[in-house]
Amino acid sequence: MTNPLPSGRGAFNIVQPPTLTAGPAISTYRHGDYRGKSILGNIFRADLAAFMLDNLEQDRYLNQSAYVQQ
């Protein structure tokens, strides 16, 4: 994967969610390296938001692309 940002321009994280659905957060979702994964499936918007905030705090997928789904 090529880095879309020029050197020295800061960190990035790309999250590849599947279909977003309405509903309360259930905090049960899978995530990982996006390479070779499908974005078929769904995830509640609240769970996607929680994943993104957690990822910002933990730098889990710093300068990477990640998938997340229920």
GUVO-727733 format. One record per atom (N, C-alpha, C): residue number from 0; residue in one letter; atom name; x, z, y. Coordinates in pm, whole numbers. Last residue first. Layout:
! residues N
<i: NUM, aa: A, at: CA, east: X, up: Z, north: Y>
...
//
This chain:
! residues 70
<i: 69, aa: Q, at: N, east: -1968, up: 1212, north: -615>
<i: 69, aa: Q, at: CA, east: -2026, up: 1319, north: -697>
<i: 69, aa: Q, at: C, east: -2016, up: 1283, north: -843>
<i: 68, aa: Q, at: N, east: -1650, up: 1117, north: -466>
<i: 68, aa: Q, at: CA, east: -1788, up: 1089, north: -513>
<i: 68, aa: Q, at: C, east: -1836, up: 1206, north: -597>
<i: 67, aa: V, at: N, east: -1380, up: 971, north: -299>
<i: 67, aa: V, at: CA, east: -1456, up: 1092, north: -320>
<i: 67, aa: V, at: C, east: -1597, up: 1050, north: -365>
<i: 66, aa: Y, at: N, east: -1045, up: 849, north: -277>
<i: 66, aa: Y, at: CA, east: -1187, up: 828, north: -305>
<i: 66, aa: Y, at: C, east: -1251, up: 965, north: -322>
<i: 65, aa: A, at: N, east: -793, up: 785, north: -27>
<i: 65, aa: A, at: CA, east: -852, up: 867, north: -133>
<i: 65, aa: A, at: C, east: -998, up: 827, north: -155>
<i: 64, aa: S, at: N, east: -483, up: 673, north: 83>
<i: 64, aa: S, at: CA, east: -625, up: 640, north: 72>
<i: 64, aa: S, at: C, east: -680, up: 718, north: -46>
<i: 63, aa: Q, at: N, east: -241, up: 849, north: 289>
<i: 63, aa: Q, at: CA, east: -289, up: 786, north: 167>
<i: 63, aa: Q, at: C, east: -437, up: 747, north: 182>
<i: 62, aa: N, at: N, east: -132, up: 1035, north: 468>
<i: 62, aa: N, at: CA, east: -85, up: 896, north: 468>
<i: 62, aa: N, at: C, east: -122, up: 820, north: 341>
<i: 61, aa: L, at: N, east: -227, up: 1304, north: 269>
<i: 61, aa: L, at: CA, east: -162, up: 1263, north: 392>
<i: 61, aa: L, at: C, east: -100, up: 1124, north: 376>
<i: 60, aa: Y, at: N, east: -412, up: 1439, north: 104>
<i: 60, aa: Y, at: CA, east: -390, up: 1295, north: 90>
<i: 60, aa: Y, at: C, east: -327, up: 1238, north: 218>
<i: 59, aa: R, at: N, east: -394, up: 1710, north: 185>
<i: 59, aa: R, at: CA, east: -391, up: 1673, north: 43>
<i: 59, aa: R, at: C, east: -356, up: 1525, north: 23>
<i: 58, aa: D, at: N, east: -388, up: 1873, north: 412>
<i: 58, aa: D, at: CA, east: -300, up: 1755, north: 403>
<i: 58, aa: D, at: C, east: -286, up: 1704, north: 260>
<i: 57, aa: Q, at: N, east: -563, up: 2082, north: 458>
<i: 57, aa: Q, at: CA, east: -469, up: 2095, north: 347>
<i: 57, aa: Q, at: C, east: -370, up: 1979, north: 336>
<i: 56, aa: E, at: N, east: -727, up: 2015, north: 675>
<i: 56, aa: E, at: CA, east: -659, up: 2145, north: 675>
<i: 56, aa: E, at: C, east: -548, up: 2152, north: 571>
<i: 55, aa: L, at: N, east: -824, up: 1766, north: 601>
<i: 55, aa: L, at: CA, east: -749, up: 1779, north: 725>
<i: 55, aa: L, at: C, east: -668, up: 1909, north: 728>
<i: 54, aa: N, at: N, east: -965, up: 1833, north: 369>
<i: 54, aa: N, at: CA, east: -847, up: 1749, north: 358>
<i: 54, aa: N, at: C, east: -762, up: 1757, north: 485>
<i: 53, aa: D, at: N, east: -1179, up: 1977, north: 473>
<i: 53, aa: D, at: CA, east: -1083, up: 2044, north: 385>
<i: 53, aa: D, at: C, east: -953, up: 1965, north: 377>
<i: 52, aa: L, at: N, east: -1306, up: 1766, north: 612>
<i: 52, aa: L, at: CA, east: -1253, up: 1881, north: 685>
<i: 52, aa: L, at: C, east: -1150, up: 1957, north: 602>
<i: 51, aa: M, at: N, east: -1374, up: 1596, north: 395>
<i: 51, aa: M, at: CA, east: -1288, up: 1547, north: 503>
<i: 51, aa: M, at: C, east: -1227, up: 1662, north: 583>
<i: 50, aa: F, at: N, east: -1542, up: 1762, north: 242>
<i: 50, aa: F, at: CA, east: -1418, up: 1709, north: 186>
<i: 50, aa: F, at: C, east: -1323, up: 1667, north: 297>
<i: 49, aa: A, at: N, east: -1754, up: 1799, north: 426>
<i: 49, aa: A, at: CA, east: -1675, up: 1914, north: 380>
<i: 49, aa: A, at: C, east: -1541, up: 1869, north: 322>
<i: 48, aa: A, at: N, east: -1848, up: 1533, north: 443>
<i: 48, aa: A, at: CA, east: -1796, up: 1601, north: 563>
<i: 48, aa: A, at: C, east: -1709, up: 1720, north: 523>
<i: 47, aa: L, at: N, east: -1936, up: 1499, north: 179>
<i: 47, aa: L, at: CA, east: -1830, up: 1413, north: 232>
<i: 47, aa: L, at: C, east: -1766, up: 1479, north: 355>
<i: 46, aa: D, at: N, east: -2140, up: 1690, north: 173>
<i: 46, aa: D, at: CA, east: -2024, up: 1707, north: 86>
<i: 46, aa: D, at: C, east: -1907, up: 1620, north: 134>
<i: 45, aa: A, at: N, east: -2319, up: 1577, north: 357>
<i: 45, aa: A, at: CA, east: -2264, up: 1711, north: 383>
<i: 45, aa: A, at: C, east: -2140, up: 1736, north: 297>
<i: 44, aa: R, at: N, east: -2394, up: 1340, north: 231>
<i: 44, aa: R, at: CA, east: -2317, up: 1334, north: 357>
<i: 44, aa: R, at: C, east: -2249, up: 1468, north: 385>
<i: 43, aa: F, at: N, east: -2349, up: 1325, north: -119>
<i: 43, aa: F, at: CA, east: -2425, up: 1375, north: -5>
<i: 43, aa: F, at: C, east: -2335, up: 1374, north: 119>
<i: 42, aa: I, at: N, east: -2271, up: 1021, north: -282>
<i: 42, aa: I, at: CA, east: -2228, up: 1156, north: -242>
<i: 42, aa: I, at: C, east: -2316, up: 1197, north: -125>
<i: 41, aa: N, at: N, east: -2260, up: 787, north: -557>
<i: 41, aa: N, at: CA, east: -2310, up: 840, north: -431>
<i: 41, aa: N, at: C, east: -2249, up: 977, north: -404>
<i: 40, aa: G, at: N, east: -2154, up: 472, north: -698>
<i: 40, aa: G, at: CA, east: -2199, up: 610, north: -710>
<i: 40, aa: G, at: C, east: -2256, up: 656, north: -577>
<i: 39, aa: L, at: N, east: -1856, up: 287, north: -661>
<i: 39, aa: L, at: CA, east: -1994, up: 293, north: -706>
<i: 39, aa: L, at: C, east: -2032, up: 439, north: -725>
<i: 38, aa: I, at: N, east: -1600, up: 247, north: -595>
<i: 38, aa: I, at: CA, east: -1677, up: 327, north: -502>
<i: 38, aa: I, at: C, east: -1826, up: 322, north: -536>
<i: 37, aa: S, at: N, east: -1349, up: 284, north: -847>
<i: 37, aa: S, at: CA, east: -1467, up: 216, north: -796>
<i: 37, aa: S, at: C, east: -1537, up: 307, north: -696>
<i: 36, aa: K, at: N, east: -989, up: 273, north: -847>
<i: 36, aa: K, at: CA, east: -1117, up: 342, north: -859>
<i: 36, aa: K, at: C, east: -1229, up: 257, north: -801>
<i: 35, aa: G, at: N, east: -740, up: 164, north: -802>
<i: 35, aa: G, at: CA, east: -806, up: 135, north: -928>
<i: 35, aa: G, at: C, east: -941, up: 202, north: -946>
<i: 34, aa: R, at: N, east: -647, up: 407, north: -574>
<i: 34, aa: R, at: CA, east: -602, up: 289, north: -649>
<i: 34, aa: R, at: C, east: -674, up: 276, north: -784>
<i: 33, aa: Y, at: N, east: -717, up: 653, north: -460>
<i: 33, aa: Y, at: CA, east: -815, up: 545, north: -463>
<i: 33, aa: Y, at: C, east: -775, up: 427, north: -551>
<i: 32, aa: D, at: N, east: -671, up: 972, north: -592>
<i: 32, aa: D, at: CA, east: -606, up: 851, north: -545>
<i: 32, aa: D, at: C, east: -701, up: 734, north: -563>
<i: 31, aa: G, at: N, east: -967, up: 1178, north: -552>
<i: 31, aa: G, at: CA, east: -836, up: 1143, north: -603>
<i: 31, aa: G, at: C, east: -780, up: 1019, north: -537>
<i: 30, aa: H, at: N, east: -1249, up: 1378, north: -642>
<i: 30, aa: H, at: CA, east: -1168, up: 1306, north: -544>
<i: 30, aa: H, at: C, east: -1034, up: 1276, north: -607>
<i: 29, aa: R, at: N, east: -1586, up: 1476, north: -701>
<i: 29, aa: R, at: CA, east: -1455, up: 1438, north: -752>
<i: 29, aa: R, at: C, east: -1380, up: 1365, north: -641>
<i: 28, aa: Y, at: N, east: -1791, up: 1763, north: -628>
<i: 28, aa: Y, at: CA, east: -1755, up: 1623, north: -614>
<i: 28, aa: Y, at: C, east: -1615, up: 1601, north: -670>
<i: 27, aa: T, at: N, east: -1988, up: 1996, north: -524>
<i: 27, aa: T, at: CA, east: -1944, up: 1947, north: -655>
<i: 27, aa: T, at: C, east: -1918, up: 1799, north: -641>
<i: 26, aa: S, at: N, east: -2115, up: 2099, north: -301>
<i: 26, aa: S, at: CA, east: -1973, up: 2129, north: -322>
<i: 26, aa: S, at: C, east: -1924, up: 2094, north: -462>
<i: 25, aa: I, at: N, east: -2357, up: 2045, north: -209>
<i: 25, aa: I, at: CA, east: -2355, up: 2116, north: -337>
<i: 25, aa: I, at: C, east: -2212, up: 2150, north: -378>
<i: 24, aa: A, at: N, east: -2532, up: 2021, north: 95>
<i: 24, aa: A, at: CA, east: -2402, up: 2023, north: 28>
<i: 24, aa: A, at: C, east: -2412, up: 2101, north: -103>
<i: 23, aa: P, at: N, east: -2855, up: 1861, north: 81>
<i: 23, aa: P, at: CA, east: -2768, up: 1974, north: 113>
<i: 23, aa: P, at: C, east: -2635, up: 1962, north: 39>
<i: 22, aa: G, at: N, east: -2908, up: 1516, north: 177>
<i: 22, aa: G, at: CA, east: -2927, up: 1632, north: 91>
<i: 22, aa: G, at: C, east: -2831, up: 1742, north: 130>
<i: 21, aa: A, at: N, east: -2875, up: 1165, north: 168>
<i: 21, aa: A, at: CA, east: -2916, up: 1286, north: 238>
<i: 21, aa: A, at: C, east: -2938, up: 1398, north: 137>
<i: 20, aa: T, at: N, east: -2583, up: 973, north: 78>
<i: 20, aa: T, at: CA, east: -2722, up: 1013, north: 60>
<i: 20, aa: T, at: C, east: -2749, up: 1141, north: 139>
<i: 19, aa: L, at: N, east: -2374, up: 690, north: 76>
<i: 19, aa: L, at: CA, east: -2403, up: 822, north: 133>
<i: 19, aa: L, at: C, east: -2551, up: 852, north: 119>
<i: 18, aa: T, at: N, east: -2194, up: 526, north: -176>
<i: 18, aa: T, at: CA, east: -2319, up: 533, north: -101>
<i: 18, aa: T, at: C, east: -2344, up: 675, north: -53>
<i: 17, aa: P, at: N, east: -1854, up: 640, north: -158>
<i: 17, aa: P, at: CA, east: -1955, up: 549, north: -211>
<i: 17, aa: P, at: C, east: -2079, up: 554, north: -122>
<i: 16, aa: P, at: N, east: -1568, up: 652, north: 65>
<i: 16, aa: P, at: CA, east: -1686, up: 711, north: 3>
<i: 16, aa: P, at: C, east: -1775, up: 603, north: -59>
<i: 15, aa: Q, at: N, east: -1251, up: 673, north: 108>
<i: 15, aa: Q, at: CA, east: -1337, up: 566, north: 60>
<i: 15, aa: Q, at: C, east: -1460, up: 628, north: -8>
<i: 14, aa: V, at: N, east: -1054, up: 767, north: 375>
<i: 14, aa: V, at: CA, east: -1145, up: 817, north: 272>
<i: 14, aa: V, at: C, east: -1242, up: 705, north: 237>
<i: 13, aa: I, at: N, east: -728, up: 776, north: 478>
<i: 13, aa: I, at: CA, east: -842, up: 686, north: 462>
<i: 13, aa: I, at: C, east: -927, up: 740, north: 348>
<i: 12, aa: N, at: N, east: -530, up: 928, north: 716>
<i: 12, aa: N, at: CA, east: -595, up: 946, north: 587>
<i: 12, aa: N, at: C, east: -715, up: 854, north: 585>
<i: 11, aa: F, at: N, east: -218, up: 958, north: 893>
<i: 11, aa: F, at: CA, east: -352, up: 903, north: 873>
<i: 11, aa: F, at: C, east: -402, up: 943, north: 735>
<i: 10, aa: A, at: N, east: 5, up: 1064, north: 1158>
<i: 10, aa: A, at: CA, east: -42, up: 1062, north: 1020>
<i: 10, aa: A, at: C, east: -182, up: 1002, north: 1012>
<i: 9, aa: G, at: N, east: 202, up: 877, north: 1401>
<i: 9, aa: G, at: CA, east: 118, up: 985, north: 1353>
<i: 9, aa: G, at: C, east: 73, up: 964, north: 1210>
<i: 8, aa: R, at: N, east: 379, up: 679, north: 1475>
<i: 8, aa: R, at: CA, east: 249, up: 682, north: 1543>
<i: 8, aa: R, at: C, east: 156, up: 790, north: 1490>
<i: 7, aa: G, at: N, east: 619, up: 634, north: 1344>
<i: 7, aa: G, at: CA, east: 617, up: 727, north: 1455>
<i: 7, aa: G, at: C, east: 484, up: 739, north: 1527>
<i: 6, aa: S, at: N, east: 562, up: 294, north: 1261>
<i: 6, aa: S, at: CA, east: 641, up: 415, north: 1242>
<i: 6, aa: S, at: C, east: 635, up: 503, north: 1367>
<i: 5, aa: P, at: N, east: 224, up: 176, north: 1290>
<i: 5, aa: P, at: CA, east: 367, up: 163, north: 1314>
<i: 5, aa: P, at: C, east: 438, up: 296, north: 1298>
<i: 4, aa: L, at: N, east: -13, up: 189, north: 1028>
<i: 4, aa: L, at: CA, east: 32, up: 240, north: 1157>
<i: 4, aa: L, at: C, east: 182, up: 219, north: 1173>
<i: 3, aa: P, at: N, east: -65, up: 102, north: 772>
<i: 3, aa: P, at: CA, east: -127, up: 28, north: 882>
<i: 3, aa: P, at: C, east: -83, up: 75, north: 1021>
<i: 2, aa: N, at: N, east: 166, up: 65, north: 521>
<i: 2, aa: N, at: CA, east: 124, up: 161, north: 622>
<i: 2, aa: N, at: C, east: 65, up: 83, north: 740>
<i: 1, aa: T, at: N, east: 61, up: -84, north: 216>
<i: 1, aa: T, at: CA, east: 138, up: -88, north: 339>
<i: 1, aa: T, at: C, east: 80, up: 11, north: 439>
<i: 0, aa: M, at: N, east: 84, up: 0, north: -118>
<i: 0, aa: M, at: CA, east: 0, up: 0, north: 0>
<i: 0, aa: M, at: C, east: 89, up: 0, north: 124>
//
